[in-house]
Amino acid sequence: MKKMPTKADIRDELEQQISQFMHSGGAVHQIERGLSGRIDNSKPLNQSSIGFEKPKDQRTPLPDVVSELEARRQPTKPTTKTSNKKPTRKMLYDDFGEPLRWVWVE
């Protein structure tokens, strides 16, 4: 069974990747707290600024494709179950819940 990495293993790997990035000449730019990644912060957030500027695509009805797929499906064979039910033992109880005897029930 494959060993799952622990949080410490993941943390060490991330530290190693960060140090490799910094030693190879990478730089980290500090961003002021509260700044947004949005281009235009003057307007409130709405649907057009999220990326929903395209109109909704029309769906293509595909009843003919679905019917063709259904026609290709193999019909399932009805299973004929042969019941070889064996009799089972059942305990009979009296009115007070005391066991009386075992009987065989089919």
C-alpha positions as CSV (number, residue, x, y, z in Angstrom):
1,M,0.0,0.0,0.0
2,K,1.3,3.4,-1.0
3,K,2.2,5.7,2.0
4,M,0.2,8.9,2.1
5,P,2.4,12.0,2.6
6,T,1.9,13.7,6.0
7,K,1.4,17.4,6.5
8,A,5.1,17.6,7.6
9,D,6.2,16.0,4.3
10,I,4.1,18.3,2.2
11,R,5.3,21.3,4.2
12,D,9.0,20.3,3.7
13,E,8.4,19.8,0.0
14,L,6.9,23.2,-0.3
15,E,9.8,24.8,1.6
16,Q,12.2,23.0,-0.7
17,Q,10.4,24.3,-3.8
18,I,10.3,27.9,-2.4
19,S,14.0,27.8,-1.6
20,Q,14.9,26.5,-5.1
21,F,12.7,29.2,-6.7
22,M,14.5,31.9,-4.6
23,H,18.0,30.6,-5.3
24,S,17.3,30.4,-9.0
25,G,16.7,34.2,-9.1
26,G,12.9,34.2,-8.4
27,A,11.4,37.1,-6.5
28,V,8.3,37.5,-4.4
29,H,6.4,40.8,-4.8
30,Q,4.5,42.0,-1.7
31,I,0.9,43.1,-2.4
32,E,-0.7,45.5,0.0
33,R,-3.4,44.1,2.2
34,G,-7.0,44.6,0.9
35,L,-6.0,45.1,-2.8
36,S,-8.1,43.1,-5.3
37,G,-7.0,41.3,-8.4
38,R,-9.8,43.0,-10.4
39,I,-8.8,45.4,-13.1
40,D,-11.5,48.0,-12.4
41,N,-12.2,48.4,-8.7
42,S,-14.3,51.5,-9.1
43,K,-17.5,49.6,-10.0
44,P,-19.2,47.1,-7.7
45,L,-18.8,43.4,-8.6
46,N,-21.5,42.2,-11.0
47,Q,-21.9,39.4,-13.5
48,S,-20.1,41.1,-16.3
49,S,-17.0,41.5,-14.3
50,I,-16.9,37.8,-13.3
51,G,-16.6,36.6,-16.8
52,F,-20.3,36.0,-17.8
53,E,-20.3,38.5,-20.6
54,K,-21.1,35.9,-23.2
55,P,-24.7,35.1,-23.9
56,K,-26.0,31.7,-22.9
57,D,-25.3,29.0,-25.4
58,Q,-28.3,27.4,-27.0
59,R,-28.6,23.7,-26.3
60,T,-28.9,21.3,-29.1
61,P,-31.8,18.9,-28.8
62,L,-30.6,15.4,-29.4
63,P,-33.7,13.1,-29.3
64,D,-32.6,11.3,-32.5
65,V,-29.1,10.6,-31.0
66,V,-30.6,9.3,-27.8
67,S,-33.1,7.1,-29.6
68,E,-30.3,5.7,-31.7
69,L,-28.2,4.9,-28.6
70,E,-31.3,3.3,-27.0
71,A,-31.8,1.1,-30.1
72,R,-28.2,-0.1,-29.9
73,R,-28.6,-1.2,-26.3
74,Q,-28.8,-4.9,-25.9
75,P,-32.0,-6.1,-24.5
76,T,-31.6,-7.8,-21.2
77,K,-32.5,-11.4,-21.0
78,P,-35.2,-12.1,-18.4
79,T,-33.7,-14.2,-15.7
80,T,-35.6,-17.2,-14.8
81,K,-35.1,-17.9,-11.2
82,T,-35.5,-21.5,-10.1
83,S,-36.4,-21.4,-6.5
84,N,-34.8,-24.2,-4.6
85,K,-36.0,-22.9,-1.3
86,K,-35.0,-25.1,1.5
87,P,-37.1,-25.2,4.6
88,T,-35.8,-23.2,7.5
89,R,-36.2,-23.7,11.2
90,K,-38.3,-21.2,13.1
91,M,-38.9,-21.0,16.8
92,L,-42.5,-20.9,18.0
93,Y,-43.2,-18.9,21.2
94,D,-46.1,-19.0,23.5
95,D,-48.2,-16.1,24.7
96,F,-45.7,-15.1,27.3
97,G,-42.7,-15.1,25.0
98,E,-41.3,-18.4,26.2
99,P,-39.9,-20.7,23.4
100,L,-42.1,-23.7,22.8
101,R,-40.6,-25.7,19.9
102,W,-38.8,-25.5,16.6
103,V,-40.9,-25.9,13.4
104,W,-39.7,-26.2,9.8
105,V,-41.2,-23.5,7.5
106,E,-40.9,-23.5,3.7
